[in-house]
Amino acid sequence: MERDYHQIYGAVRSGQDIISLMRAGDTNANATRERYMDRLGRGFATVCNIIDPDTIVLGVGLSNVSEIYTVLPAIIGSYVFSDSWNAKSAPARWGDSPGGRGAARLWAARI
């Protein structure tokens, strides 16, 4: 999102700033989010076409953006090669740092 915003509008903004601007009604930030969601939806649709998951779990920074979970399923569904698609999307159970938690468990398991 940051790179997209910079390339289109010429300003440097963090992902958090873009989301805050979007929530405040900024049209440029909202357009950036829509482009990001379309790319994310197309990417997940490719995965869904191959493995057909029941749930897509999102982690790290943008997983904290609640709007993703209401918008993403319809976008994925529009790109999936099926007449129906009804998998869920959800944030990671352990927050936005599951990689660190997994690394700690692997390290602890080898002791």
MDTraj code that builds the backbone (N, CA, C; nanometers):
import mdtraj as md
import numpy as np

residues = "MET GLU ARG ASP TYR HIS GLN ILE TYR GLY ALA VAL ARG SER GLY GLN ASP ILE ILE SER LEU MET ARG ALA GLY ASP THR ASN ALA ASN ALA THR ARG GLU ARG TYR MET ASP ARG LEU GLY ARG GLY PHE ALA THR VAL CYS ASN ILE ILE ASP PRO ASP THR ILE VAL LEU GLY VAL GLY LEU SER ASN VAL SER GLU ILE TYR THR VAL LEU PRO ALA ILE ILE GLY SER TYR VAL PHE SER ASP SER TRP ASN ALA LYS SER ALA PRO ALA ARG TRP GLY ASP SER PRO GLY GLY ARG GLY ALA ALA ARG LEU TRP ALA ALA ARG ILE".split()
xyz = np.array([
    [0.0819, -0.1183, 0.0000],
    [0.0000, 0.0000, 0.0000],
    [0.0868, 0.1253, 0.0000],
    [0.1941, 0.1215, 0.0777],
    [0.2814, 0.2382, 0.0860],
    [0.3426, 0.2713, -0.0495],
    [0.3929, 0.1679, -0.1171],
    [0.4541, 0.1892, -0.2478],
    [0.3503, 0.2366, -0.3493],
    [0.2335, 0.1773, -0.3478],
    [0.1262, 0.2170, -0.4381],
    [0.0904, 0.3639, -0.4159],
    [0.0720, 0.4023, -0.2907],
    [0.0352, 0.5405, -0.2586],
    [0.1433, 0.6365, -0.3078],
    [0.2682, 0.6006, -0.2852],
    [0.3790, 0.6858, -0.3272],
    [0.3853, 0.6962, -0.4801],
    [0.3709, 0.5839, -0.5498],
    [0.3796, 0.5852, -0.6951],
    [0.2661, 0.6640, -0.7594],
    [0.1459, 0.6533, -0.7042],
    [0.0300, 0.7195, -0.7647],
    [0.0210, 0.8667, -0.7237],
    [0.0433, 0.8945, -0.5951],
    [0.0183, 1.0295, -0.5436],
    [0.1445, 1.1075, -0.5086],
    [0.2615, 1.0428, -0.5132],
    [0.3872, 1.1117, -0.4916],
    [0.4206, 1.1441, -0.3472],
    [0.3402, 1.1006, -0.2544],
    [0.3646, 1.1276, -0.1124],
    [0.4048, 0.9988, -0.0417],
    [0.4895, 1.0120, 0.0581],
    [0.5317, 0.8967, 0.1373],
    [0.4413, 0.8888, 0.2597],
    [0.3700, 0.7777, 0.2730],
    [0.2806, 0.7547, 0.3862],
    [0.3007, 0.6116, 0.4344],
    [0.2917, 0.5914, 0.5649],
    [0.2986, 0.4557, 0.6194],
    [0.1640, 0.3876, 0.5960],
    [0.1643, 0.2557, 0.6069],
    [0.0389, 0.1819, 0.5945],
    [-0.0632, 0.2277, 0.6974],
    [-0.0191, 0.2515, 0.8194],
    [-0.1095, 0.2991, 0.9247],
    [-0.1683, 0.4347, 0.8897],
    [-0.0852, 0.5238, 0.8352],
    [-0.1356, 0.6555, 0.7951],
    [-0.2389, 0.6436, 0.6840],
    [-0.2125, 0.5561, 0.5888],
    [-0.3060, 0.5375, 0.4769],
    [-0.4398, 0.4866, 0.5291],
    [-0.4368, 0.3901, 0.6212],
    [-0.5613, 0.3377, 0.6778],
    [-0.6334, 0.4465, 0.7568],
    [-0.5603, 0.5247, 0.8349],
    [-0.6226, 0.6342, 0.9105],
    [-0.6869, 0.7359, 0.8164],
    [-0.6153, 0.7708, 0.7099],
    [-0.6712, 0.8636, 0.6114],
    [-0.7952, 0.8054, 0.5444],
    [-0.7898, 0.6749, 0.5120],
    [-0.9047, 0.6090, 0.4501],
    [-1.0262, 0.6163, 0.5417],
    [-1.0053, 0.5866, 0.6695],
    [-1.1161, 0.5903, 0.7660],
    [-1.1706, 0.7303, 0.7862],
    [-1.0868, 0.8309, 0.7599],
    [-1.1299, 0.9710, 0.7713],
    [-1.1976, 1.0203, 0.6432],
    [-1.2050, 0.9332, 0.5420],
    [-1.2751, 0.9684, 0.4192],
    [-1.1882, 1.0196, 0.3059],
    [-1.0565, 1.0067, 0.3169],
    [-0.9660, 1.0525, 0.2124],
    [-0.9823, 0.9649, 0.0873],
    [-1.0122, 1.0273, -0.0252],
    [-1.0393, 0.9498, -0.1475],
    [-0.9138, 0.8821, -0.2018],
    [-0.7969, 0.9477, -0.1904],
    [-0.6728, 0.8855, -0.2387],
    [-0.6387, 0.7613, -0.1565],
    [-0.6527, 0.7716, -0.0253],
    [-0.6244, 0.6567, 0.0612],
    [-0.7239, 0.5439, 0.0347],
    [-0.8487, 0.5779, 0.0125],
    [-0.9492, 0.4750, -0.0155],
    [-0.9208, 0.4058, -0.1485],
    [-0.8804, 0.4821, -0.2490],
    [-0.8465, 0.4227, -0.3785],
    [-0.7248, 0.3310, -0.3652],
    [-0.6288, 0.3713, -0.2822],
    [-0.5113, 0.2878, -0.2572],
    [-0.5520, 0.1570, -0.1925],
    [-0.6399, 0.1645, -0.0917],
    [-0.6878, 0.0441, -0.0256],
    [-0.7617, -0.0463, -0.1242],
    [-0.8424, 0.0110, -0.2109],
    [-0.9156, -0.0703, -0.3085],
    [-0.8202, -0.1424, -0.4038],
    [-0.7167, -0.0741, -0.4492],
    [-0.6180, -0.1404, -0.5371],
    [-0.5451, -0.2515, -0.4622],
    [-0.5095, -0.2241, -0.3375],
    [-0.4421, -0.3255, -0.2557],
    [-0.5325, -0.4471, -0.2356],
    [-0.6584, -0.4226, -0.2017],
    [-0.7515, -0.5330, -0.1773],
    [-0.7727, -0.6153, -0.3037],
    [-0.7760, -0.5509, -0.4186],
    [-0.7915, -0.6253, -0.5432],
    [-0.6708, -0.7151, -0.5674],
    [-0.5511, -0.6620, -0.5459],
    [-0.4303, -0.7448, -0.5634],
    [-0.4277, -0.8591, -0.4623],
    [-0.4612, -0.8293, -0.3369],
    [-0.4642, -0.9328, -0.2334],
    [-0.5678, -1.0401, -0.2685],
    [-0.6848, -0.9975, -0.3124],
    [-0.7903, -1.0917, -0.3503],
    [-0.7511, -1.1810, -0.4662],
    [-0.6860, -1.1234, -0.5670],
    [-0.6397, -1.2042, -0.6812],
    [-0.5351, -1.3054, -0.6374],
    [-0.4450, -1.2635, -0.5498],
    [-0.3418, -1.3556, -0.5003],
    [-0.4014, -1.4710, -0.4222],
    [-0.4924, -1.4391, -0.3315],
    [-0.5565, -1.5457, -0.2539],
    [-0.6442, -1.6343, -0.3414],
    [-0.7060, -1.5777, -0.4438],
    [-0.7882, -1.6590, -0.5347],
    [-0.7025, -1.7633, -0.6050],
    [-0.5813, -1.7264, -0.6415],
    [-0.4899, -1.8220, -0.7042],
    [-0.4628, -1.9386, -0.6100],
    [-0.4352, -1.9071, -0.4835],
    [-0.4122, -2.0121, -0.3831],
    [-0.5385, -2.0964, -0.3663],
    [-0.6538, -2.0314, -0.3592],
    [-0.7803, -2.1043, -0.3399],
    [-0.8114, -2.1955, -0.4581],
    [-0.7747, -2.1540, -0.5777],
    [-0.7962, -2.2391, -0.6944],
    [-0.7122, -2.3658, -0.6881],
    [-0.6012, -2.3603, -0.6167],
    [-0.5120, -2.4755, -0.6085],
    [-0.5450, -2.5655, -0.4896],
    [-0.5644, -2.5067, -0.3710],
    [-0.5802, -2.5907, -0.2514],
    [-0.7176, -2.5837, -0.1855],
    [-0.8051, -2.4914, -0.2251],
    [-0.9421, -2.4818, -0.1741],
    [-0.9489, -2.4851, -0.0207],
    [-0.8914, -2.3849, 0.0457],
    [-0.8915, -2.3848, 0.1932],
    [-1.0291, -2.3519, 0.2501],
    [-1.0521, -2.3927, 0.3738],
    [-1.1750, -2.3556, 0.4441],
    [-1.1636, -2.2164, 0.5047],
    [-1.0416, -2.1795, 0.5433],
    [-1.0171, -2.0508, 0.6077],
    [-0.8841, -1.9942, 0.5616],
    [-0.8797, -1.8637, 0.5422],
    [-0.7565, -1.7931, 0.5124],
    [-0.7236, -1.7103, 0.6361],
    [-0.6097, -1.7381, 0.6955],
    [-0.5684, -1.6689, 0.8174],
    [-0.4653, -1.5636, 0.7809],
    [-0.4935, -1.4406, 0.8202],
    [-0.4032, -1.3292, 0.7915],
    [-0.3256, -1.2916, 0.9169],
    [-0.1970, -1.2644, 0.8990],
    [-0.1135, -1.2222, 1.0106],
    [-0.0420, -1.0927, 0.9782],
    [0.0310, -1.0442, 1.0705],
    [0.1087, -0.9196, 1.0678],
    [0.0241, -0.7943, 1.0464],
    [0.0890, -0.6821, 1.0234],
    [0.0311, -0.5493, 1.0284],
    [-0.1080, -0.5287, 0.9729],
    [-0.1282, -0.5565, 0.8455],
    [-0.2587, -0.5282, 0.7868],
    [-0.3676, -0.6245, 0.8321],
    [-0.3305, -0.7298, 0.9019],
    [-0.4334, -0.8194, 0.9559],
    [-0.5130, -0.7494, 1.0656],
    [-0.4614, -0.6372, 1.1150],
    [-0.5321, -0.5600, 1.2172],
    [-0.6346, -0.4638, 1.1578],
    [-0.6463, -0.4604, 1.0264],
    [-0.7410, -0.3722, 0.9591],
    [-0.8722, -0.4476, 0.9427],
    [-0.9692, -0.4138, 1.0252],
    [-1.0947, -0.4896, 1.0290],
    [-1.1702, -0.4878, 0.8962],
    [-1.1536, -0.3837, 0.8175],
    [-1.2244, -0.3744, 0.6891],
    [-1.1847, -0.4854, 0.5927],
    [-1.0662, -0.5395, 0.6096],
    [-1.0203, -0.6467, 0.5202],
    [-1.1156, -0.7660, 0.5265],
    [-1.1616, -0.7995, 0.6446],
    [-1.2401, -0.9222, 0.6633],
    [-1.3824, -0.9104, 0.6088],
    [-1.4310, -0.7900, 0.5912],
    [-1.5642, -0.7743, 0.5334],
    [-1.5595, -0.7632, 0.3812],
    [-1.4484, -0.7137, 0.3273],
    [-1.4369, -0.6892, 0.1839],
    [-1.3696, -0.8041, 0.1088],
    [-1.2683, -0.8644, 0.1696],
    [-1.1855, -0.9630, 0.1015],
    [-1.2606, -1.0843, 0.0463],
    [-1.3528, -1.1458, 0.1207],
    [-1.4181, -1.2658, 0.0656],
    [-1.4876, -1.2435, -0.0686],
    [-1.5544, -1.1314, -0.0855],
    [-1.6225, -1.1050, -0.2133],
    [-1.5226, -1.0861, -0.3263],
    [-1.4107, -1.0221, -0.2966],
    [-1.3087, -1.0012, -0.3996],
    [-1.2482, -1.1353, -0.4401],
    [-1.2138, -1.2171, -0.3419],
    [-1.1597, -1.3503, -0.3732],
    [-1.2608, -1.4283, -0.4555],
    [-1.3863, -1.4268, -0.4119],
    [-1.4917, -1.5006, -0.4817],
    [-1.5075, -1.4593, -0.6264],
    [-1.4807, -1.3337, -0.6569],
    [-1.4949, -1.2883, -0.7959],
    [-1.3820, -1.3394, -0.8853],
    [-1.2723, -1.3849, -0.8270],
    [-1.1587, -1.4345, -0.9046],
    [-1.1422, -1.5865, -0.8993],
    [-1.2107, -1.6538, -0.8091],
    [-1.1987, -1.7993, -0.7965],
    [-1.2691, -1.8666, -0.9141],
    [-1.2099, -1.9727, -0.9658],
    [-1.2678, -2.0468, -1.0781],
    [-1.3707, -2.1475, -1.0274],
    [-1.4791, -2.0976, -0.9732],
    [-1.5848, -2.1828, -0.9210],
    [-1.7140, -2.1026, -0.9192],
    [-1.8257, -2.1721, -0.9240],
    [-1.9546, -2.1028, -0.9160],
    [-1.9816, -2.0508, -0.7757],
    [-1.9229, -2.1167, -0.6768],
    [-1.9420, -2.0703, -0.5391],
    [-1.8104, -2.0860, -0.4621],
    [-1.7913, -1.9951, -0.3714],
    [-1.6739, -1.9983, -0.2863],
    [-1.7149, -1.9357, -0.1547],
    [-1.6969, -2.0089, -0.0449],
    [-1.7453, -1.9564, 0.0825],
    [-1.6480, -1.9782, 0.1978],
    [-1.5196, -1.9763, 0.1691],
    [-1.4211, -1.9863, 0.2770],
    [-1.4247, -1.8577, 0.3595],
    [-1.3746, -1.8662, 0.4792],
    [-1.3709, -1.7511, 0.5682],
    [-1.2304, -1.6910, 0.5680],
    [-1.2223, -1.5653, 0.6066],
    [-1.0926, -1.5030, 0.6333],
    [-1.0951, -1.4572, 0.7783],
    [-0.9823, -1.4720, 0.8454],
    [-0.9772, -1.4421, 0.9890],
    [-0.8377, -1.3949, 1.0272],
    [-0.8295, -1.3144, 1.1342],
    [-0.6969, -1.2753, 1.1833],
    [-0.6313, -1.3921, 1.2562],
    [-0.4994, -1.3902, 1.2631],
    [-0.4260, -1.4945, 1.3344],
    [-0.4674, -1.4954, 1.4812],
    [-0.4854, -1.6109, 1.5370],
    [-0.5301, -1.6266, 1.6754],
    [-0.4363, -1.5576, 1.7739],
    [-0.3079, -1.5616, 1.7472],
    [-0.2095, -1.5085, 1.8419],
    [-0.1617, -1.3691, 1.8050],
    [-0.2409, -1.2955, 1.7305],
    [-0.2043, -1.1579, 1.6991],
    [-0.1187, -1.1459, 1.5751],
    [-0.0501, -1.0334, 1.5641],
    [0.0219, -1.0058, 1.4411],
    [0.1704, -1.0429, 1.4462],
    [0.2067, -1.1354, 1.5349],
    [0.3455, -1.1827, 1.5358],
    [0.3530, -1.3346, 1.5491],
    [0.2799, -1.4078, 1.4657],
    [0.2822, -1.5539, 1.4773],
    [0.4168, -1.6154, 1.4410],
    [0.4953, -1.5486, 1.3566],
    [0.6259, -1.6030, 1.3187],
    [0.7197, -1.6135, 1.4369],
    [0.7220, -1.5123, 1.5203],
    [0.8062, -1.5147, 1.6402],
    [0.7629, -1.6220, 1.7371],
    [0.6338, -1.6385, 1.7517],
    [0.5793, -1.7428, 1.8403],
    [0.6181, -1.8814, 1.7887],
    [0.6069, -1.9003, 1.6567],
    [0.6434, -2.0290, 1.5995],
    [0.7922, -2.0583, 1.6138],
    [0.8756, -1.9559, 1.5921],
    [1.0200, -1.9737, 1.6074],
    [1.0542, -2.0102, 1.7516],
    [0.9886, -1.9466, 1.8482],
    [1.0140, -1.9773, 1.9893],
    [0.9748, -2.1209, 2.0214],
    [0.8634, -2.1666, 1.9655],
    [0.8204, -2.3056, 1.9902],
    [0.9182, -2.4050, 1.9298],
    [0.9670, -2.3749, 1.8095],
    [1.0654, -2.4635, 1.7472],
    [1.1939, -2.4674, 1.8296],
    [1.2392, -2.3528, 1.8774],
    [1.3598, -2.3475, 1.9582],
    [1.3398, -2.4255, 2.0875],
    [1.2244, -2.4078, 2.1528],
    [1.1974, -2.4766, 2.2782],
    [1.1866, -2.6284, 2.2572],
    [1.1373, -2.6711, 2.1428],
    [1.1199, -2.8132, 2.1145],
    [1.2521, -2.8862, 2.0986],
    [1.3571, -2.8150, 2.0634],
    [1.4860, -2.8817, 2.0418],
    [1.5657, -2.8987, 2.1690],
    [1.5203, -2.8426, 2.2790],
    [1.5916, -2.8539, 2.4074],
    [1.5617, -2.9872, 2.4720],
])
top = md.Topology()
chain = top.add_chain()
for i, resn in enumerate(residues, 1):
    res = top.add_residue(resn, chain, resSeq=i)
    for name in ("N", "CA", "C"):
        top.add_atom(name, md.element.get_by_symbol(name[0]), res)
traj = md.Trajectory(xyz[None], top)
